[in-house]
Amino acid sequence: MLEKLEEIERRFEEIENQLQDPKVASDPKELQRLGKARAEIADLVSVIRDYKKTLHELADAEALLSDPEMRELAQAELDPLKNKIASLEDTLKVMLLPKDPNDEKSVIIEIRPAAGGDEAGLFANELFRLYSRYAERRRWRYEVIEHEESGIGGISRVVFEIDGAGAYSQLKHESGVHRVQRVPATESQGRTHTSTVTVAVLPEAEEADIEVNEKDLEISTFRSSSAGGQHMQKNETAIRIIHRPSGIVVTCQDERSQQQNKLRALQVLRTKLYEAEQERLAKERGELRRGQIGTGDRSEKIRTYNFPQSRITDHRIGKDAHNMVTFMDGDIQDMIDALNQEEQARKLADELGEAAGG
């Protein structure tokens, strides 16, 4: 492992030297690329250097054991140093695990009510607010791409972007069916109802990820019924794009102009095509992404929100939370951290299993 760690440290030093080069300083794209590459391994290199320093300290302490005057002092240092080395090795094993190449991407989230009528629409709107508030807590920008309202303050569909470095790594496990159990506002008998909402979290695709051929697109316009479109109701500002080869249909109507809606719709289309390609490759390899929590099937029930008992249960990891009010206000980091820790544990188990098998 030490050889691999030294290779990473050498790469880090090479990047730092390149960043000092005047030619690089005058090339914004190269400067951005190197800056991103440095940021990706900076924390790892810090742990590597701490690990190597501790190994040297342990070697020095062991060398002093042969000195009668220093033996007692050296002996007292051995156990703390060994414990620190073991802890740093565990940290390094996790940090060296293969990363999902999409982890640093921004996300596009689509929320739809499933079973439960108006109550499902209401809860879909509440989940939209939950993720919006989470984005605000992380100081990430979010922007609505499409928002279709239903009766009594609910929604029939919302698509929105959360723009932030690492957004996908934090939100990817939110995909699936979210179940709510509570007494709806429309229930006169006080009975608890069960409703469901589907959430899809997609890594945002850039133009370099997916090339869309204009010849494959069927583009039509219609009058917007969104808040943005109310200012231009006489014009057909909303856009509908059908991608003929895949059959994927995307609409966008929340921007003020037809051109803005078209650009947004193309962005969502690229993201959906990218996700479809990722799923195809996973099936071709005969496996889901390594270490993925649950099956990844969007029909899978992943979480239950039990309002009468103020309990949120994530069924994939068996974790309960009892902070319903703050959870619905975007305080979901503890749950996200637990899901990511489980993903890391699974990846580590896979890596160790492969190493043992090899």
PAZALO-702629 format. One record per residue: z, x, y of N, C-alpha, C in turn. Coordinates in steps of 0.001 Angstrom, whole numbers, padded with zeros to 6 digits, always signed. Atoms other than C-alpha are relative to their C-alpha. Example, Ala and Ser with C-alpha at 12.3 -4.5 7.8 and 13.67 -1.06 7.14 Angstrom:
2
+000000+000890-001190+007800+012300-004500+000000+000900+001200;-000060-000820-001190+007140+013670-001060+000730-000770+001090;
end
This chain:
358
+000000+000832-001206+000000+000000+000000+000000+000866+001256;-000124-000868-001171+000789+002904+002334-001356+000452+000520;+001345-000422-000398-002846+004045+002321-000708-001096+000800;+000604+001139-000705-003984+000555+003377+000616-000156+001390;-000687+000138-001285-001364+000483+006143-000469+001074+000974;+000460-001088-000868-002482+003857+007495-001433-000239+000477;+001371+000335-000387-006083+002657+007499-000008-001016+001136;-000106+001008-001060-005096-000360+009626+000461+000649+001303;-000506-000681-001193-003157+001889+012012-001092+000873+000637;+001113-000808-000527-006173+004237+012342-001004-000884+000734;+000932+000933-000626-008385+001252+013122+000536-000459+001366;-000642+000421-001251-005921+000121+015807-000149+001091+001063;+000103-001114-000944-005946+003577+017416-001445+000190+000469;+001417-000078-000379-009762+003634+017354-000337-001049+001059;+000248+001087-000955-009845+000274+019161+000597+000356+001359;-000653-000358-001266-007368+001523+021786-000794+001083+000730;+000817-001053-000623-009511+004622+022383-001287-000577+000578;+001240+000624-000481-012647+002495+022712+000250-000798+001272;-000336+000796-001187-010891+000276+025250+000173+000876+001243;-000135-000922-001134-010324+003374+027422-001357+000540+000457;+001345-000498-000316-014058+004156+027402-000569-000753+001223;+000572+000655-001190-015629+003463+030855-001200-000897-000321;+001150+000818+000366-018779+002128+029151+000443-001375-000503;-000535+001264+000512-016717-000522+027370+000554-000838+001146;-000599+000705-001147-014874-001409+030583-001042-000723+000837;+001066+000625-000791-018231-002269+032182-000810-001018-000810;+000687+000955+000876-019322-004482+029246+000974-001127-000374;-000974+001079+000228-017399-007794+029394+000038-000517-001442;+000031+000523+001367-018569-008971+025946+000672+000949-000986;-000611-000995+000891-017587-005726+024202+001496+000117+000270;-001411-000049-000383-014314-005664+026126+000757-001172-000621;-000612+001184+000588-013563-009201+024943+000110+000143-001519;-000001-000156+001460-014518-008383+021341+001095+000964-000459;-001012-000993+000363-012321-005281+021200+001417-000492+000311;-001308+000553-000349-009468-007036+022988+000498-000985-001050;-000352+000966+001047-009553-009805+020408+000355+000719-001298;-000268-000769+001221-009713-007279+017533+001361+000690+000077;-001301-000655-000180-006706-005429+018979+001135-001008-000155;-001053+001025+000052-004689-008624+019406+000255-000478-001424;-000127+000507+001369-005369-009646+015799+000884+000884-000878;-000799-000897+000857-003636-006557+014362+001170+000659+000718;-001065-000651-000784-001196-005560+017143+001382-000226-000625;-001317+000290+000596+001821-007313+015563+000160+000705-001337;-000038-000665+001302+000942-005941+012124+000246+001496+000170;-000166-001431-000231+000680-002388+013479+001425+000322+000444;-001388-000195-000435+004083-002752+015158+000943+000036-001208;-000835+000033+001213+005644-003642+011768-000290+001232-000868;+000381-001187+000772+003710-000825+010031+000727+001239+000537;-000639-001171-000618+005093+001736+012492+001514-000019-000218;-001438+000133+000277+008623+000404+012071+000291+000358-001461;-000151-000273+001436+008183+000601+008280-000089+001505-000277;+000170-001447+000220+006913+004207+008353+001178+000788+000584;-001148-000654-000637+009721+005226+010741+001243-000126-000883;-001169+000222+000863+012320+003689+008411-000102+000813-001288;+000199-000842+001190+010796+005476+005402+000388+001457+000287;-000364-001365-000393+011167+008797+007262+001522+000136+000144;-001456-000025-000170+014772+007962+008172+000696+000021-001353;-000572+000011+001347+015508+007219+004502-000155+001374-000664;+000243-001329+000576+013936+010514+003420+000959+001030+000605;-000931-000923-000671+016044+012397+006011+001419-000192-000512;-001351+000291+000480+019226+010655+004850+000187+000514-001428;-000089-000473+001391+018488+011461+001186+000060+001530-000059;-000021-001471-000041+017867+015114+002102+001385+000525+000363;-001340-000432-000431+021325+015294+003693+001061-000176-001076;-000978+000214+001071+023027+014225+000459+000447+001313-000642;-000348-001300+000590+022964+017839-000688+000904+000834+000908;-000874-000706-000948+024938+018903+002407+001401-000607-000087;-001369+000546+000177+028703+018499+001629+000579-000596+001275;-000576+000478-001261+029555+018042+005321-000647-001301+000484;+000742+001171-000475+026918+015338+005889-000140-001097-001059;+000244+000939+001096+026961+013610+002496+000565-001390+000271;-000645+001311-000209+029402+010826+003431-000743-000822+001052;+000733+000692-001058+027527+009983+006634-001369-000457-000510;+001319+000335+000544+024166+010066+004833+000086-001149-000990;-000176+001053+001010+025470+007898+001989+000179-001372+000657;-000243+001264-000712+026596+005249+004491-001286-000585+000582;+001259+000467-000582+023058+005060+005894-000993-000505-001047;+000997+000291+001028+021252+004663+002569-000231-001493-000224;+000172+001433+000326+021907+000977+001753-000625-000801+001142;+000660+000736-001103+021108-000393+005252-001483+000347+000137;+001399-000405-000103+017889+001647+005313-000837-000593-001127;+000723+000576+001143+016865+000495+001827-000199-001505+000173;+000110+001456-000243+017582-003135+002758-001055-000299+001062;+000984+000198-001066+015513-002788+005922-001409+000227-000538;+001315-000290+000591+012608-001255+003966-000467-001167-000861;+000351+001140+000861+012696-004108+001430-000420-001200+000839;+000315+001125-000882+012697-006665+004254-001358+000204+000680;+001284-000295-000650+009800-004928+006041-001158-000107-000989;+001053+000124+001019+007817-004759+002777-000354-001457-000253;+000258+001441+000169+008230-008529+002329-000819-000546+001162;+000732+000438-001196+007042-009080+005909-001450+000470-000054;+001350-000560+000066+004042-006791+005383-000853-000699-001051;+000757+000702+001051+003037-008552+002147-000562-001310+000530;+000451+001275-000575+002845-011842+004044-001073+000248+001057;+000951-000268-001091+001040-010322+007042-001345+000519-000512;+001228-000542+000571-001531-008673+004761-000769-001015-000847;+000691+001024+000777-002429-011911+002988-001339-000354+000662;+001287+000405-000583-006063-013024+003430+000183-001181+000943;-000141+001071-000986-006344-015201+006524-001192-000934-000065;+001082+000967-000132-008339-018357+006861-000808+000403+001229;+000795-000436-001155-011249-017279+009095-000025-001001+001143;-000001+001034-001043-010872-020545+010997+001321-000086+000761;-001348+000179-000547-007181-020058+011861+000086+000133+001522;-000105-000230-001447-007779-018824+015413-000833-000978+000825;+000887+000926-000716-010224-021608+016282+000768-001145+000656;-000465+001275-000546-009628-024622+018488-000368-001092-000997;+000246+001075+000971-009777-028004+016750-000570-001246+000656;+000386+001357-000368-011433-031381+016943+000710-000928-000982;-000796+000918+000822-009189-034176+015672-000575-001405+000123;+000479+001380+000040-010375-037629+014620+001075-000855-000663;-001042+000896+000519-007831-040424+014126-000570-001409-000095;+000476+001369+000226-008691-043833+012638+001079-000824-000700;-000878+000881+000785-006556-046796+011540-000651-000293-001348;+000528+000313+001339-006928-047529+007816+000485-001392-000392;-000517+001307+000429-004860-050315+006194+001094-000470+000943;-001103+000528-000788-002675-052603+008269-000377-000709+001282;+000424+000800-001156-004773-054285+010964+000465+000559+001323;-000419-000390-001349-003396-054249+014511+001096+001066-000028;-001107-000957+000089-000280-052331+013427-000525+001414-000265;+000607-001310+000269-002445-049495+012066-000636+000556+001271;+000595-000420-001264-004312-049390+015384+001045+000493+000991;-001095-000423-000874-001030-049152+017272+000534+001367-000409;-000547-001277+000467+000229-046327+015088-001015+001135+000189;+001035-001003-000267-003103-044506+015400+000121+000503+001431;-000169-000375-001403-002568-044542+019162+001247+000860+000191;-001234-000776-000097+000974-043221+018694-000185+001412-000558;+000284-001334+000535-000297-040362+016526-000843+000812+000993;+000788-000668-001038-002854-039561+019226+000928+000564+001073;-000956-000467-001007+000011-039327+021720+000838+001156-000557;-000792-001063+000638+002039-037206+019252-000720+001348+000112;+000735-001265-000024-000701-034557+018999-000306+000451+001426;+000205-000342-001411-001401-034730+022745+001255+000666+000572;-001264-000561-000487+002263-034082+023469+000281+001365-000634;-000166-001304+000660+002328-031259+020899-000844+001054+000720;+000875-000924-000731-000628-029648+022687+000629+000395+001341;-000649-000281-001285+001229-029943+026005+001183+000941-000176;-001142-000879+000279+004321-028322+024471-000460+001435-000240;+000535-001330+000275+002135-025395+023358-000815+000551+001177;+000810-000355-001179+000417-025287+026777-001472+000165-000374;+001405+000052+000376-002914-026016+025118-000667-001157+000735;+000762+001058-000676-005607-028055+026825-000546-000968-001045;+000643+000970+000891-006712-031279+025176-000910-000906+000833;+000982+000813-000709-009676-033455+026092-000567-001050-000943;+000514+001105+000811-010797-036846+024794-001526+000042-000021;+001448+000042+000167-014337-036970+023416-000468-001444-000164;+000322+001425+000167-014393-040600+022297+001280-000779-000247;-001224+000815+000103-011773-043333+022583-000402-001466-000041;+000344+001416+000161-012304-046857+021241+001279-000812-000153;-001230+000795+000021-009549-049350+022029-000149-001210-000912;-000046+001255+000754-008506-052244+019807+000986-000919+000716;-000898+000953-000657-006262-055216+020566+001409+000524+000173;-001433-000225-000295-002659-055080+021883+000391+001475+000122;-000378-001386-000298-002756-051423+022944-000257+000989-001104;+000328-000928+001079-004071-049914+019742-001356+000633+000204;+001328-000595-000046-007175-047868+019017-000694-000206-001346;+000761+000082+001244-009946-048243+016464-000550+001370-000382;+000442-001371+000280-010926-044569+016753+000230+000860+001228;-000064-000964-001089-010206-041513+018846-000414+001361-000536;+000412-001362+000321-011843-038103+018768+000342+000851+001218;-000379-000838-001129-010395-035314+020892+000076+001459-000428;-000039-001441+000232-010425-031553+021226+001331+000552+000484;-001146-000785-000467-007355-029304+021396-000470+001440+000066;+000545-001329-000252-008394-026012+022919+001145+000988+000164;-001065-000995-000066-005994-023185+022139-000135+000987-001132;+000099-001029+001037-005957-019891+020250+000998-000302-001114;-000877+000266+001135-004584-020563+016770+000303-001464-000234;-000278+001436+000164-004695-024355+017089-000240-000457-001440;+000296+000425+001374-006303-024730+013656+001077+000479-000973;-001044-000510+000896-003670-022531+011992+001249-000875+000049;-001191+000832-000158-000988-024868+013340-000217-001443-000441;+000233+001434+000206-002662-028242+012814-000811-000338-001246;+000903+000281+001121-004862-027857+009706+000645-000849-001095;-000656+000766+001058-002239-029373+007393+000282-001447+000406;-000201+001386-000441-002187-032599+009436-001084-000935-000535;+001077+000834+000556-005400-033821+007735+000502-000799-001196;-000395+000848+001118-004830-036762+005419+000430-001372+000483;-000451+001357-000314-003327-040239+005311+001461+000034+000438;-001355+000110-000537-000242-040869+007462+000443-001467-000164;-000476+001355+000277+001789-043902+006343+001201-000324+000888;-001122+000426-000838+004114-045844+008636+000645-001242-000607;-000777+001148+000476+006861-048250+007550+000936-000431+001125;-000849+000508-001074+008429-050418+010263-000275-001491+000205;+000218+001401-000359+008732-053925+011685-000964-000015+001188;+000966+000004-001106+005586-054451+013809+000442-000896+001151;-000311+000810-001180+005832-055849+017314-000511-001428-000170;+000598+001324+000206+003700-058773+016082+000690-000793-001113;-000673+000651+001134+006080-059617+013190+001154-000874+000495;-001032+000939-000490+008156-062720+013937+001151-000158-000985;-001029+000181+001026+010113-062728+010643+000885+001235-000202;-000813-001210+000125+011511-059202+011022-000241+000782-001278;+000296-000691+001260+009827-057947+007851-000626+001366+000266;+000571-001343-000101+008981-054270+007368-001397+000007-000614;+001376-000113+000478+005253-053621+007003-000343+001465-000255;+000515-001350+000253+003423-050591+005632-001459+000060+000437;+001376-000180-000480+000270-049376+007394-000376+001467-000152;+000456-001387+000133-001860-046247+007160-001043+000349+001053;+000934-000555-000981-003858-044051+009511-000551+001298-000582;+000573-001266+000476-006279-041245+008631-000166+000967+001164;+000142-001076-000985-006276-037941+010493-000894+001073-000612;+000856-001108+000426-009047-035337+010184+000073+001093+001057;-000091-001143-000910-008489-031899+011735-001087+000993-000392;+001140-000853+000298-011680-029829+011944+000001+001238+000892;+000118-001194-000850-012044-026212+013114-001245-000109+000860;+001130+000179-000908-014275-026295+016167-001064+001063-000245;+001102-000929+000274-017654-024747+015400-000671+000421+001298;+000744-000519-001140-019391-022529+017916-001490+000015-000353;+001453-000017+000235-023156-022280+018333-000385+001072-001015;+000300-001090+000931-023088-019008+016388+000325-000389-001447;-000391+000414+001352-021467-020786+013399-001049-000881-000657;+000967+000976+000528-024022-023566+012979-001158-000160+000975;+001187+000210-000833-027570-023776+014280-000546-001402-000269;+000503+001374+000123-028751-027331+014934-001433-000051+000512;+001401+000125-000376-032488-027958+014965-000241-001348+000668;+000245+001233-000768-033452-030509+017637-000934-000958-000748;+000937+000837+000740-036244-031757+015340+000700-000864-001052;-000751+000747+001011-033577-032964+012883+000847-001119+000610;-000889+000935-000684-031906-035158+015497-000726-001244+000482;+000463+001263-000578-032418-038793+016396+001015-000364+001081;-000923+000188-001123-030898-039265+019857-000323-001303+000723;+000188+001252-000737-030385-042646+021501+001116-000149+001029;-000991+000215-001051-028505-043852+024578+000419-001465+000031;-000471+001369-000184-026410-046938+025319+001017-000014+001130;-000954+000107-001115-024121-048230+028031+001411+000288-000472;-001351-000388+000371-020685-046740+027963+000980-001125+000284;-001074+000986-000225-017652-048999+027546+001325+000705+000229;-001235-000773-000186-015151-046173+028090+000370+000049+001475;-000470-000112-001385-013111-045420+031220-000966+000823+000834;+000937-000850-000728-015550-042679+032169-001280-000732+000335;+001268+000686-000189-018493-045006+031816+000058-001159+000971;-000123+001154-000889-017139-047764+034040-000610+000281+001377;+000548-000357-001296-018371-045830+037084-001529-000059-000007;+001457-000036+000108-021952-045939+035777-000497-001064-000976;+000319+001030+000974-022244-049219+033920-001476-000403+000028;+001408+000369-000086-025826-049725+035166-000882+000998-000754;+000766-001041+000690-026914-046512+033424+000482+000163-001437;-000351-000243+001401-027008-045703+029746+000457+001450-000138;-000526-001370+000015-024714-042652+029824+000498+000418-001378;-000527-000328+001330-023355-042873+026248-001122+000495-000908;+000979-000641+000891-025069-040848+023526+000379-000241-001463;-000173+000070+001451-025552-041465+019818-000989+000978-000634;+000868-000973+000668-026900-038619+017665+000109-000200-001510;+000054+000055+001461-028000-039013+014047-000646+001285-000497;+000555-001218+000605-028497-035793+012083-000663-000420-001315;+000745+000583+001124-031237-036860+009651+000291+000670-001350;-000207-000618+001314-030732-034234+006899+001334-000354-000662;-001329+000268+000563-027007-034994+006487+000426-001462+000110;-000401+001386-000232-026838-038584+007749+001213-000143+000903;-001170+000045-000880-023938-037667+010065-000378-000654+001334;+000214+000699-001272-023669-039958+013108+001145+000359+000950;-001000-000358-001007-021869-038850+016280-000303-000760+001281;+000177+000650-001301-021311-040826+019470+000973+000607+001005;-000877-000481-001064-019845-039747+022791-000273-000806+001255;+000197+000841-001177-019242-041917+025845+001069+000210+001069;-001106-000164-000936-016180-040547+027649-000307+000901+001192;+000383-000819-001150-017998-038127+029956-000730-000858+001027;+000573+000785-001094-019441-039248+033298-001528-000016+000006;+001463-000055-000033-023050-038225+032683-000568+000059-001407;+000691-000018+001285-025581-038532+029892-000058+001427-000561;+000108-001387+000445-026031-034736+029744+001338+000515-000524;-001326-000428+000455-022268-034127+029454+000333-000622-001358;-000252+000675+001275-022024-036711+026664-000834+000621-001121;+000861-000618+001010-024949-035079+024849+000579+001341-000457;-000586-001298+000340-023331-031629+025010+001239-000163-000859;-001219+000276+000767-020053-033059+023732-000345-000472-001410;+000401+000533+001301-021779-034973+020923-000546+001112-000899;+000518-001128+000768-023623-031810+019834+001127+000911-000479;-001166-000804+000382-020307-029957+019797+000696-000605-001221;-000635+000683+001131-018784-032563+017462-000896+000073-001231;+000931-000078+001126-021915-032573+015291+000062+001374-000665;-000090-001348+000569-021779-028781+014858+001281+000165-000806;-001292-000105+000682-018117-029054+013907-000025-000724-001343;+000062+000761+001251-018797-031737+011274-000931+000674-001014;+000916-000716+000897-021736-029780+009835+000666+001262-000544;-000717-001212+000413-019579-026639+009718+001014-000338-001090;-000996+000430+000989-016827-028499+007840-000677-000375-001315;+000737+000385+001210-019379-029954+005396-000464+001241-000769;+000444-001250+000636-020722-026444+004730+001181+000715-000651;-001201-000619+000569-017180-025134+004170+000393-000678-001309;-000341+000757+001213-016512-027906+001642-001001+000284-001119;+001029-000288+001015-019831-027213-000126+000245+001358-000645;-000246-001340+000526-019006-023522-000467+001230+000026-000900;-001213+000055+000812-015521-024322-001790-000294-000601-001371;+000363+000625+001280-016985-026622-004472-000863+000935-000829;+000894-000933+000696-019616-024016-005316+000817+001094-000695;-000866-001019+000600-016860-021507-005966+000922-000597-001060;-000816+000666+001006-015109-024094-008098+001465-000070+000338;-001413+000061-000373-011891-024044-006108+000139-000411+001458;-000303+000297-001397-010267-025269-002918+000432+001288+000662;-000464-001196-000673-009212-022808-000268+001318+000448-000607;-001191-000534+000643-006615-020527-001771+001258-000303+000807;-001277+000249-000648-003055-021544-001017+000057-001277+000803;+000022+001226-000803-004065-024879+000512+001105-000953-000460;-001047+000962+000312-001285-027430+000696-000650-001302-000443;+000572+001252+000486-002100-030513-001380-001427+000194-000457;+001369-000076+000508-005612-031322-002515-001015+000193+001107;+000952-000072-001106-007177-031368+000926-000848-001251+000118;+000755+001248-000017-008571-034813+000157+000534-000876+001126;-000466+000811-001134-008477-036997+003257+000556-001342-000431;-000577+001257+000489-007525-039968+001054+001428+000212-000504;-001335-000304+000514-004299-038209+000061+001076-000390+001013;-001123+000356-000872-001087-039671+001477+000864+001245+000184;-000721-001254-000221+000570-036685+003090+001393-000210+000598;-001267+000137-000722+003407-038121+005178+000335-001469+000218;-000476+001357-000282+005511-041257+005609+000970+000023+001171;-000866+000159-001172+007136-042322+008889+000795-001289-000207;-000845+001153+000282+010029-044636+007979+000895-000255+001215;-000710+000247-001256+011213-046094+011292+001395-000604-000203;-001343+000557+000165+014138-048220+009999+001051+001056-000339;-000943-001054+000389+015730-045082+008504-000150+001261+000852;+000258-001149-000874+014453-042738+011259-000246+001270-000820;+000262-001123+000903+013043-040480+008554-001495+000244-000126;+001393-000407+000239+009764-038582+008333+000000+000874-001246;+000057-000760+001253+008884-037289+004850-001402+000549-000211;+001276-000597+000378+006119-034825+004082-000008+000124-001525;-000018+000108+001462+005234-035553+000448-000491+001265-000687;+000540-001206+000639+003463-032221-000196+001061+001059-000230;-001034-001030+000140+006539-030064+000344+001397-000613-000153;-001288+000675+000197+009294-032695-000023+000980+000209+001134;-000882-000237-001154+010650-032043+003474+000219-001279+000787;-000365+001146-000840+012482-034724+005445+000397+000480+001387;-000482-000217-001362+013037-034832+009199+000622-001309+000457;-000720+001213-000424+015401-037262+010925+000048-000119+001528;+000074+000039-001471+014319-036903+014563-001212-000817+000427;+001190+000828-000212+011879-039813+014776-000445-000041+001463;+000370+000151-001416+011995-040201+018575-000661+001270+000527;+000559-001249-000515+011398-036523+019391-001229+000428-000818;+001162-000333+000842+008988-036078+016441-001240-000708+000535;+001129+000766-000523+006757-038845+017790-000370+000417+001426;+000291-000529-001331+006972-037092+021168-000570+001420-000085;+000657-001293+000154+005300-033987+019711+000875+001132-000481;-000915-001046+000473+008367-032119+018423-000191+000185-001515;+000374-000095+001413+006665-031243+015110-000085+001446-000495;+000168-001405+000377+006863-027431+015059+000758+000365-001278;-000766-000304+001223+009586-027320+012365-000772-000412-001245;+000783+000470+001145+007393-029369+010024-001216+000897-000207;+001170-000885+000085+004344-027229+010820+000387+001351-000583;-000454-001305+000510+006315-024025+010189+000287-000073-001498;-000314+000156+001428+007540-025352+006821-001280-000065-000839;+001277+000102+000705+003965-026218+005773-000703+001362-000061;+000633-001317-000016+002685-022795+006822+000734+000991-000903;-000777-000858+000906+005525-021062+004956-000345-000290-001455;+000385+000377+001358+004605-023007+001832-001396+000547-000323;+001341-000544+000200+000963-021981+002280+000071+001505-000268;-000157-001437+000199+002012-018320+002589+000581+000311-001374;-000621-000219+001311+004200-018589-000515-001023-000177-001119;+001025+000239+001017+001295-020004-002512-001023+001127-000023;+000947-001113-000061-001075-017316-001310+000601+001257-000621;-000678-001178+000532+001489-014628-002151+000100-000078-001519;-000078+000194+001456+001978-016089-005638-001363+000255-000644;+001358-000233+000511-001798-016069-006132-000338+001479-000021;+000285-001432-000097-002060-012460-004957+000746+000787-001089;-000800-000690+001010+000774-011326-007240-000515-000300-001403;+000547+000398+001291-000727-013277-010131-001279+000760-000326;+001255-000750+000181-004107-011612-009626+000275+001465-000278;-000349-001410+000189-002490-008192-009367+000542+000249-001408;-000563-000117+001354-000555-008762-012604-001095-000135-001053;+001110+000227+000954-003703-010054-014333-000943+001164-000052;+000921-001130-000054-005709-007065-013159+000582+001234-000627;
end
